[in-house]
Amino acid sequence: MTLPELNPQPSFMKIAEQTIYFSSSENLETIQEEFIDLIVTSPPYNRGKRYHSDSNQEYDDKKNEKEYLSFLKRVWKECLRVATDEAIFFLNIGDSAVDQGISEKVVTTAVEAGWTRIQDIIWVKSIYGKGHYTPSGRNKRFNNVWEHIFLLVKNKKRYQLNPKAIGIPYADKSNIGRYGETDLRDPGNVWHIWYEKTTGNTIKKGHEAPFPIGVPYQCIKAVPTCRSVLDPFLGTGTTLAAANALNIKGFGYELYPQKDLIKETILKGQDYSSPSTILLPHYIQSIKTLLNIISDTDTAIAPPLTKKKTLQYQILLDTLEKLGLNSPSNSLTEDLKRLQLK
C-alpha cells in the first residue's frame, strides 16, 4: 500500500509511520479517496473548552448548535470520501449537564453524511472508585462516569470486526470448546478504560479533553483489516500513539496543534502494549488460577502435571498470547514455561 501524495500547501509533521497535517479536516485533500480503513476520533464537544495552538490561536468551542453540527457533518463527509468500502468509524462523544442529548445529535450528523450506524459502545471511565472523571454533579445530579463510542461503517455488507482480538477470558470455563478453542470471549459493548493518571492541569499539558490511549488501542485491535487509521480531530495525538504502538500507519489533522505535545504522545505510544487499562475481572480470575497452578507445582520434586492442570496451563498460556502478554519479559509466561511437560 502506497502513501498518498502530500499536498505541499498544508504544513505537516511525520513521526515514524504517523503523519500529522496542521490544517482543518473539513478538507482532507492530502489523503486519496478510499484509502483509510479505520477512523477513530473524539470531536470538540462545543462546551467552551479551551483548545489552543503553540501560537495561542484558539478554536471557538462555543458555536451556535446549528453551526457546530453543520461543521461536523462536513468533516464526516470528507472522512467518508477517503474511507475504503470496508471502513469502520468509532466516534467518541459524551453528554454533560448543560447539553444532554448532544451525543445523539452528533451521531445523527454522521448518519446524514452517509455513514451507517451499527452499535453504541459504552466507555466507562470510572466504576467503584477505579478510574477518573470530573466531579461536577454536586447535589443536583449524579456525575457522568461514561461516554458513547458509536460504531459506524461505510458499507454494512463489507466491514469486519474481530471482538476476540480484545477478548476476555470466560468466567465459566465450561464454555471453552463450546464457543471456541481458547479462553477468550467477546468483551461486549461496555468497555472500562481508565486514564493512567488523572486529567488535572498538570497532566493535560494545555489540552482540555484528551482520551486515554486504551480507547483507540481497543478500536484498532478490533479491526482485523486495519492498515491505516485517521483521526480528523487529533488533539494530543493519542490515536496515532495507539497506531504507532500497533505498527499501523496513521494520519491526523489538527488545526490548533501543540507540536511538541503531539510528538511526545505519539512516541510514548511505542511503550504501550498491554490491555491493563481495561477492566478484566475474569482475566484476573484466570491469573489467580494460573498462580495456583504454579504454587501447587514444585518442578524439582513434584510429579508431572495432571491432565486437567496441563489443559489449564495450555489454555491460560494461549490466553496470555492472545491478549498480547506472552513476551520474554512477562514473568507469568516465564513461570508457565517452567511447568511445561517434557
C-alpha positions in Angstrom: 0.0 0.0 0.0 1.5 3.3 -1.0 1.2 6.5 1.0 -1.0 9.3 -0.5 0.9 12.2 -2.2 1.5 15.1 0.1 -0.1 18.4 -0.8 2.7 21.0 -0.5 0.5 23.7 0.9 -0.7 22.5 4.3 2.2 22.0 6.7 2.7 18.6 8.2 4.9 16.6 10.5 5.9 12.9 10.2 6.8 10.7 13.2 7.7 7.1 12.3 4.7 5.9 10.2 2.4 8.7 11.6 1.6 11.8 9.6 0.1 14.9 11.1 -1.4 17.7 9.0 -1.8 21.1 10.6 -4.9 22.0 8.8 -8.7 21.7 9.0 -10.3 18.3 8.5 -13.1 19.9 6.6 -10.8 19.3 3.6 -8.9 16.0 3.5 -7.3 16.7 0.1 -4.0 15.4 1.3 -5.4 11.9 1.5 -6.5 10.0 -1.6 -10.0 8.6 -1.9 -10.9 5.2 -0.5 -7.6 4.9 1.4 -8.4 4.9 5.1 -9.5 1.6 6.8 -10.4 3.0 10.2 -11.4 6.3 11.7 -11.2 6.9 15.5 -11.9 10.3 16.9 -13.5 12.5 19.5 -14.6 15.8 18.1 -14.8 19.1 20.1 -17.7 18.9 22.5 -18.8 22.5 22.0 -18.8 23.3 25.7 -16.5 26.2 25.9 -13.3 24.2 26.4 -10.0 25.9 25.6 -8.3 24.3 22.6 -5.2 26.3 21.6 -2.1 26.0 19.5 1.5 26.7 20.2 1.0 30.2 19.0 -2.1 30.6 21.2 -4.6 30.5 18.4 -7.9 29.3 19.9 -10.7 27.2 18.5 -14.2 28.5 19.1 -15.7 25.8 21.2 -19.0 27.5 21.9 -20.5 27.7 18.4 -24.2 28.0 17.7 -25.5 24.5 17.8 -26.6 24.5 14.1 -23.2 25.8 13.0 -21.5 23.2 15.2 -23.4 20.3 13.8 -23.0 21.6 10.2 -19.3 21.8 10.8 -19.1 18.2 12.0 -21.2 16.9 9.1 -18.7 18.5 6.6 -15.9 16.6 8.4 -17.8 13.3 8.4 -18.5 13.6 4.6 -14.8 14.1 4.0 -14.0 11.1 6.2 -16.5 9.0 4.2 -14.8 10.1 0.9 -11.4 9.0 1.9 -12.6 5.7 3.6 -12.4 2.3 2.0 -15.6 0.4 1.4 -14.8 -1.8 4.4 -14.0 1.2 6.7 -15.2 1.4 10.3 -15.7 4.6 12.2 -15.5 4.8 16.0 -17.0 8.2 17.2 -16.5 9.1 20.8 -18.6 11.8 22.5 -20.3 12.3 25.8 -23.1 14.4 27.2 -23.0 16.9 30.1 -25.4 18.6 32.4 -25.9 21.5 30.0 -26.2 19.6 26.8 -28.0 16.3 27.5 -28.7 14.6 24.2 -26.0 16.3 22.1 -24.3 13.0 21.5 -27.3 11.8 19.6 -27.3 14.9 17.5 -23.7 14.4 16.7 -24.0 10.8 15.6 -27.0 11.8 13.5 -24.8 14.2 11.6 -22.5 11.2 10.8 -25.5 9.2 9.5 -26.7 12.2 7.5 -23.2 12.3 6.0 -23.6 8.8 4.7 -22.3 6.6 7.5 -24.4 3.6 8.7 -24.9 3.3 12.5 -24.2 -0.2 13.9 -23.9 0.0 17.6 -23.4 2.1 20.7 -20.4 1.1 22.9 -20.4 2.4 26.4 -16.9 3.7 27.5 -16.9 3.5 31.4 -14.3 5.9 32.7 -14.7 5.2 36.3 -16.5 2.5 38.3 -16.4 1.6 42.0 -13.6 4.0 42.6 -11.4 2.7 39.7 -10.7 5.4 37.2 -11.1 9.2 36.9 -13.9 11.5 36.0 -14.7 15.2 36.6 -16.6 15.5 39.8 -19.3 18.0 38.8 -22.6 16.6 40.0 -22.7 18.1 43.4 -26.3 18.0 44.9 -28.2 18.3 41.6 -27.3 15.2 39.7 -25.1 12.2 39.6 -21.6 12.5 38.0 -21.1 11.4 34.4 -18.7 8.4 34.5 -19.2 7.1 30.9 -19.3 8.3 27.3 -20.5 7.0 24.0 -18.3 5.3 21.4 -20.6 5.0 18.4 -19.7 2.3 15.9 -20.5 3.3 12.3 -19.5 1.8 8.9 -19.3 2.8 5.3 -20.8 -0.4 3.9 -22.8 -2.6 6.1 -22.1 -5.7 4.0 -18.3 -5.2 3.7 -16.9 -4.4 7.1 -15.3 -6.9 9.6 -14.7 -6.9 13.3 -12.7 -9.3 15.4 -14.1 -8.9 19.0 -11.9 -11.7 20.4 -8.8 -9.7 19.4 -9.7 -7.6 22.5 -11.4 -10.5 24.2 -11.6 -11.5 27.9 -11.5 -15.0 29.5 -14.6 -16.9 30.3 -16.0 -16.8 33.8 -17.4 -20.2 33.3 -14.6 -22.3 31.8 -17.0 -25.0 30.6 -17.7 -22.6 27.7 -14.2 -23.3 26.4 -14.7 -25.7 23.5 -18.4 -24.9 23.2 -17.9 -21.4 21.7 -14.2 -21.6 20.8 -11.0 -23.4 21.5 -9.4 -20.7 23.6 -10.3 -19.0 26.9 -11.4 -15.8 25.1 -14.8 -14.3 24.5 -16.3 -11.2 23.0 -15.8 -8.4 25.6 -19.2 -6.9 24.9 -20.1 -3.3 24.3 -19.3 -2.0 27.7 -15.6 -1.1 28.0 -13.9 0.1 31.2 -10.9 2.0 30.1 -9.5 4.5 32.6 -6.8 7.1 32.5 -3.4 6.0 33.6 -3.3 9.3 35.5 -6.0 11.9 36.3 -6.6 14.6 33.7 -5.8 17.5 36.0 -4.0 20.6 34.7 -0.6 19.0 35.4 -1.5 16.1 33.1 -3.4 17.9 30.4 -0.5 20.0 29.4 -2.6 22.5 27.7 -5.3 20.3 26.2 -8.7 20.2 27.8 -10.0 16.8 26.7 -7.5 14.0 25.8 -8.8 10.4 25.9 -6.6 7.6 27.2 -4.6 5.5 24.7 -6.7 2.5 25.7 -9.6 3.8 23.7 -8.0 3.9 20.2 -5.9 0.9 21.0 -9.0 -1.2 21.6 -10.7 0.1 18.4 -7.6 -0.6 16.2 -7.1 -4.1 17.6 -10.7 -5.0 17.0 -10.5 -4.3 13.2 -8.6 -7.2 11.5 -8.3 -5.4 8.1 -6.9 -2.2 9.5 -3.9 -0.9 7.6 -4.4 2.8 8.0 -6.1 5.0 10.7 -7.4 8.5 10.5 -8.2 10.9 13.4 -9.7 14.2 12.0 -9.5 15.8 15.4 -6.1 14.7 16.6 -5.8 16.8 19.8 -2.8 15.5 21.7 -2.2 12.7 19.2 -3.5 9.7 21.3 -5.0 7.9 18.3 -1.7 8.0 16.4 0.1 6.9 19.6 -2.0 3.7 19.6 -1.4 3.3 15.9 2.3 3.6 16.5 2.2 1.0 19.2 0.4 -1.4 16.8 2.6 -0.6 13.8 -0.3 0.8 11.8 0.0 3.8 9.5 -1.8 6.8 11.0 -3.0 10.2 9.8 -4.2 13.0 11.9 -5.5 16.6 11.3 -5.1 19.3 13.9 -5.7 23.0 13.1 -4.6 24.2 16.5 -1.6 22.0 17.2 0.8 21.8 20.1 3.5 20.1 18.2 5.9 19.0 21.0 3.0 17.5 22.9 1.8 15.6 19.9 5.3 14.3 19.2 5.7 13.3 22.9 2.3 11.5 23.0 3.0 9.5 19.8 6.5 8.4 20.8 5.2 7.3 24.2 2.8 5.0 22.4 5.7 2.8 21.4 5.8 1.6 25.0 2.1 0.8 25.2 1.4 -2.9 24.6 -0.8 -4.1 27.4 -4.6 -4.1 27.9 -4.1 -3.4 31.6 -6.1 -0.3 31.4 -9.2 -2.3 30.6 -11.2 -3.9 33.5 -10.9 -7.6 33.1 -12.3 -9.3 36.2 -12.4 -12.7 34.6 -8.9 -12.2 33.3 -7.8 -11.5 36.9 -9.6 -14.7 38.0 -7.7 -16.7 35.3 -4.4 -15.3 36.5 -5.3 -16.4 40.1 -5.9 -19.8 38.7 -2.6 -19.7 36.9 -0.8 -18.7 40.1 -2.4 -21.6 41.9 -1.1 -24.0 39.3 2.4 -22.5 39.8 2.2 -22.6 43.5 0.9 -26.1 43.6 3.7 -27.4 41.5 7.3 -27.8 42.6 9.0 -28.9 39.4 12.0 -30.2 41.4 10.1 -32.9 43.3 6.5 -32.9 42.1 5.2 -35.5 39.6 4.2 -34.3 36.2 1.1 -32.0 35.9 -2.2 -33.8 35.8 -4.2 -33.9 32.6 -6.6 -31.3 34.0 -3.8 -28.9 35.0 -2.0 -29.4 31.7 -5.1 -28.3 29.9 -5.5 -25.3 32.2 -1.9 -24.4 31.6 -2.3 -24.6 27.8 -5.5 -22.6 27.8 -4.0 -19.9 30.0 -0.8 -19.6 28.1 -2.8 -19.3 24.9 -5.0 -16.6 26.5 -1.9 -14.6 27.5 -0.6 -14.8 24.0 -4.0 -13.7 22.5 -4.0 -10.7 24.9 -0.5 -9.7 23.9 1.0 -10.6 27.2 3.1 -13.6 26.1 6.5 -12.0 25.9 10.0 -12.9 27.2 9.8 -10.1 29.8 6.5 -11.4 31.2 7.2 -13.2 34.4 3.8 -15.1 34.3 4.5 -16.7 31.0 8.1 -17.5 32.1 6.7 -19.2 35.2 4.3 -21.2 33.0 7.1 -22.3 30.7 8.9 -23.8 33.7 5.9 -26.1 34.1 5.8 -27.4 30.5 5.8 -31.2 30.3 8.9 -32.7 28.8 
